[in-house]
Amino acid sequence: MRHFKKIGVAAACAILMPFVALAQDNKIDNGTDPTKLSSSFTLSYENLRLVDGGDLQTLTLKYGTTIGTDGRTGLNLKLPFVSTSFGETGFGVGDFSVKISRVLTITPSYGIIVGAEAVFDTADAPNRGAGVDVLELSGAYAFFFKSGTILAPALLHSMSIGNPDPGRQDVSQTTFDLYYVPKLRNPKAYMTVDPAIIYDWETDKFSGALAVTYGQAVDLGLAGNESFFIKPSIGIGRNRGADFGIEVGFKVVGF
């Protein structure tokens, strides 16, 4: 009788295993896992209140896709349209950027990701860009916990390429970013907590920032996983560039 029970359990496991695997594969891809590179499109608007009392508004278009055959290399394009309370009025083209990401290692418990982003001096007015081409190199180590949460500390360094425009400074900044994704009870909602410490090598000053994103999945009948999100942020420290900000947007992942 015991043998029949063992055979029955084995048969049940064999039958159910494909469905369990399918359920795991069908987890909603909301773009919060830095090791999961997917096709994506994002449209967002951000308003930053600057320390000097001015404001910086940015309308951003982002597009991401995987390249290669293994799905571990990603290409991301970003085009901002910028408006400020100083300089040229109204929205205009900002600095266009291209980023290549590569997942070096991925296991059930951790992942390692590196990236290189080129930010081109394409702004059509001095107040809409950095005034110099910039290269940003990054690396992140993502921890995957059994609870479903993700902790992915990252180190980023941005530096000027070439000579800046007259009156503009070279860019040389290092950022330590502590990216955290809690597991929410609602499977259609997501949240990220993103504190950062920035050191500016040109001015020899530290500053900090904290941003929290909350997103909610919707079904608009488009291809992929659609969601709306809101992202408040604050600057920290006497050398902060902005006091606070708010970003709202819509994104589609995995189409």
N, C-alpha and C positions, 0 to 999 in steps of 0.2 A: 504494500500500500504506500509506503514511504517513497518507493521508486516512482510510482505513478504521480505522487504529489510533486516530486522534484521535476519530473518531466513536464507537468502542468505549469509549474512556476517558470521553468525555462522557456516554454512555448509562449506564455503570456508576455514575458520580457521581450522575446524576439518580435512578437507582434506589436507591442507598444513602443519599442525603441524608436522606430522611424517617426512616430507621431510626437514623441518627446523631443527628438532632435528638430523636427519641424517647428514645434512651439518655440524652441530656443532661437531658431533662425528667424522667426517671425517677430522678435522683439522690435519695438518701434525704434527706428533709427532717427533720432532727433538732432544729430550732429554734435552731441556733447562728449562723445568718446573720441579723444584725440588720435587714437590708433586706428579708428575706423574711417577710412577714406572713402567718400562717396560723392556721387554727382550732387551738386547743390546750387541753389540760386537764392540770393538774399537781397531784399530791398529794405533799407533802413533810413531813419532820420534821427539825428542827434543834435541836441542843443546843449552847449557847454557855457556855463557862466564863468568867465575868466576872473582872475584875482584882481585885475585892475578895473573891474566893473564892466568891461566889454563882454561880448558874447561871440561864440563861434558855432555856426550851424553847418551841418554836413549831411547831404543826401548821398547815400552810397549804394552802388550796385556791385554785387559780388557774384562770381561764378566759379564753381569748383568742379573738377572731374578727376578721375583716375587715368593714369597713363601706364603703358606697359601691360604685360599679361598676368602679373601676379597680384594686382590690386593693392600693392604696398607703396606705390608712388603716386603722389597727388599734385595737381596743378591748380593754382588759385589765382584768379585775376580780380583786381579791385579798381574801380573807377569812382572817385569822390567828386561831388559838386559842392563847392564851399562858398559860404557867405559869412562875412564878419562885420562887426560894427565899426571897423576902421579900414582905411584903404579903399579899394574899389568896392562899390556897392553892388548888391544883388549877387545871385549865384553864378559861379563860373567853374571851369574845369580845375580840379586839384591835381595832385601828384598820382599818376597811374602806377600801379605796382603789380609785379608778377612774383609768385612764390612757388617754390618746389619743395615738397615734403616727402620724406622717406621713412617708412616704418622699418627700423633695423631689426628689431626683435619683438616677437609677440608670443606670449604664453598665457595660460589661464590666470596667472597671478600678477604679471607685469608686462609692460611694453616700453620700448625705447624709440623715440622719434627725433629726427633731426630735420632742419629746414634752412632754406636760404631764400631771402626775399629781396628783390631789387625794386627800389622805389625811385621812379624817374621824375626828373624835374620838368613836369609837363604843365604845371600851373600857369594859367593865363594872366595872373597878377601876383605881385610879391606877397600879398596877404593871404593867398590861397595855397601856399606850399612852403617847403623848407628852403627853397632857393639853391638846392644842390642835390645831385644824385646820391642816394643812400643805399647801402647794403646792410641787411640785417641777417645775422646768423643766429640760429636757435637750436636748443636741444632740450628734450623733456623726458622724464622717467615717470611713467604712469603706473600706479599701484591699483590693482583691482581687488577689492575686498569681497568676502563672501556675502556680505550684506547687500552688495550691489552698488556700493558707493565707489567713486574713483577719486584718487588724489594724484595730481600730476604736476609736481614742481618743475619749473622750466627756467632756464637761463638764456637770456637774449642779449646780443650786443649789436648796436647800430652804429655805423661809421660812414663818414662822407667818402664819396668816390669822386675825385677831381676837385676843382676849385669852386667854392661857393660864389654866388652872384655878389656884386659889390654891395657892401653894407650888411651882408649876411654872415653868420658864423658857421664854422665846421660843426658837424654832428658827431658826437662820440658819447654814447650812453650805454650803460649796462643795466639790465632789468632782471630782478629775481621775481618770478611770478609763481604764486602758490595757488594752483587751480584745483577747485574741489567741486565734485558733483555728488550731492546727496541723493539717496534713493527715496523717492516720493511714493506715497500709497497710491496715488492716482497715476495709472500707467500712461495717461495722455498728457500729463504735465511734466515739466522738467525745470530744474534750477541749477545754476552754477554760482559759486562764490569765488571771487577772483581778486585777492589782495596782491599788491605789488610794491616792491621797493626799487626806486630808480636812483642811479648815481650818474651824474653828469660830469664827465671827465674834463670838459671844457671850462666849466665854472667851479668845479670841485665842490659840488653841493648834492645833498641827498634830498629826495622827496618820496612821497608815497601816494598810493591811490587804492580805492576799494570799489569794486563794481559787483553788483548782484543781478543776475538775469533770471527772470521767470517767464517760462513759455507754456503755451497751451495748444495742443494739437487740435486741428479743425479738419473738416472734410468738405472741401470745395469742389471735389470731383476732378482735381488736377492729378497728374501723374506724380507719384511719390508721396512722402509724408509732409503735410503742410502744417504750419504752426504760426501763430502770432506771438511776439515776445515784447517784454518791456525790460529795460536795463538802466536803473538808476546808478549813479556813481558819485563819489566824493573825492576831492583831493586832500592829502594829508601832509602836514608839515609846513613850515614857514616858506619853503621854496617851491611849493606846489604851483603848477601852471593854471589850474582851474579850481574853483571852489566846489562846484557840484555840476552834475549834468543828468540828462535823461535821454535815453534812446528807445525808440519804438520801431518795430519792424515786422516783416513777414518773410518766411523762408520755406523753401521746398527742398527736401533731402531725399536722395535715392530714386530719382526719376530715370 
